[in-house]
């Protein structure tokens, strides 16, 4: 059962789905707010903080992608975990949803048990997040402020790209398999998202190694997976974790 303080916003225009999702959430101990349109969802997310958001892709008026971007660019819920619901099964549509800022997606029709498992995983990921600064060569990842920099260059990343980068940086110097990424970044080791992982890895590599004058850090190991590795002159066997020094006394 979830803590009663865990507040979830469900934005879904289909009444039966919206009511059933809220029914299951309340049965599990969540506090559930609901909106039938993207505009209503935007009003709620600009007025109150939520712990999780369940967002339908196809909404009247302000669509799910636009609302997701607005939430990410807002002040109150910019880092809230977002699970997107979609009736579209094309991989490209799922990538677009994740690129807009969603953390995970679920295809309709879905099993409510799977929905709850996905939401619990997203909630745990947020609670378990420990602010830290990860360094690989001249690449710095600030997990508290959600900022990635290569030298003086700030790297613009979507939520899923940032999550992928954090996991690779925490495991710098070794090959991370697709299976690991499915389990730890996508929270779904039983699904086949290998194409999506390759798409995200390719985009992340291009963003990290964007400057022709910078030695490459992101590496693809054919048939195995991906890794971040500092150039030879600044090699760090593992990502350095820098935490604020604590004063004595």
Secondary structure as GFF3:
##gff-version 3
##sequence-region A 1 249
A	DSSP	beta_strand	7	11	.	.	.	ID=ss1
A	DSSP	alpha_helix	15	27	.	.	.	ID=ss2
A	DSSP	beta_strand	31	35	.	.	.	ID=ss3
A	DSSP	alpha_helix	38	47	.	.	.	ID=ss4
A	DSSP	beta_strand	52	56	.	.	.	ID=ss5
A	DSSP	alpha_helix	64	72	.	.	.	ID=ss6
A	DSSP	beta_strand	81	86	.	.	.	ID=ss7
A	DSSP	alpha_helix	91	99	.	.	.	ID=ss8
A	DSSP	beta_strand	104	107	.	.	.	ID=ss9
A	DSSP	alpha_helix	112	128	.	.	.	ID=ss10
A	DSSP	beta_strand	133	136	.	.	.	ID=ss11
A	DSSP	beta_strand	139	142	.	.	.	ID=ss12
A	DSSP	beta_strand	147	150	.	.	.	ID=ss13
A	DSSP	beta_strand	153	155	.	.	.	ID=ss14
A	DSSP	alpha_helix	159	170	.	.	.	ID=ss15
A	DSSP	beta_strand	176	177	.	.	.	ID=ss16
A	DSSP	alpha_helix	178	184	.	.	.	ID=ss17
A	DSSP	alpha_helix	194	208	.	.	.	ID=ss18
A	DSSP	beta_strand	218	221	.	.	.	ID=ss19
A	DSSP	beta_strand	225	228	.	.	.	ID=ss20
A	DSSP	three_ten_helix	232	234	.	.	.	ID=ss21
A	DSSP	beta_strand	240	242	.	.	.	ID=ss22
###
